Amino acid sequence: MISRLLILLYALVSYALFTISFLYSIGFVGNHVVPKSIDKSIDVGPLANLSEAVIVNLLLMGLFAIQHSVMARTAFKRWSAKFLAPACQRSTYVLLSSLVLLLLFWQWRPILMPIWQTSGLLAWLLIGVHWLGWLIAFASTHMIDHFDLFGLRQAFVEWRGAEISGQSFRTPLLYKIVRHPLMLGLLLAFWATPEMTAGHLLFALANTAYVLVALRFEERDLIAEFGATYQDYRRRVPMLVPRVFGARR
């Protein structure tokens, strides 16, 4: 009973840290409220030179990409099962992802060279798309199983002493329009800004490249898990960009 309680507390702490990192990411990308964002910092010292900023920022994003993708692979899950209880695996993934993300926010070097700047109606339109992106990203996690995605379901099932069951394949709401609405929402939030700097552009480009590569690996795992069901889903539903003229035959 004590071990089950510890697993539950571990999952709750991991989820709390995820919540902090997610809320901070909204402020970080949009330059809202937080003390250090993608283009602003409370630091009074000089900004890093261009080469240092690019190298450090790419290393930070690369670290997040490696951790995020490697730990999501089936082979890593099988290996980690040797010393991690099944109920802890997802929470550990969430915990480490959140810590790496917070490290990125802390060590990010702003690059303030302007790329574009808008005003008036266009600026408000971009701000609206930015917030729509965050809404899509958050809502899409609840359209499948938010608490399973972030490790809480597994911990609660373990706490009750029940067996953790697998998830069935479902395509609710936005998942009927694109296969990965969570990633679509994040990309909208990253790109839609009335003031694009070189640092923000680097962040958006690097994360877009990561998403396109990571989704290929994720879909390979989904095909291995769900077989012909997911292959048929891939044929019917686009990955990220909704079809304007309906589904193809």
Secondary structure, 3 states (H helix, E strand, C coil): CHHHHHHHHHHHHHHHHHHHHHHHHHHHHHCCCCCECCCCECCCCCCCCHHHHHHHHHHHHHHHHHHHHHCCCHHHHHHHCCCCCHHHHHHHHHHHHHHHHHHHHHHCCCCCCEEEECCHHHHHHHHHHHHHHHHHHHHHHHHCCHHHHCCHHHHHHHHCCCCCCCCCCCCCHHHHCCCCHHHHHHHHHHHCCCEEEHHHHHHHHHHHHHHHHHHHHHHHHHHHHHCHHHHHHHHHCCCCCCCCCCCCC
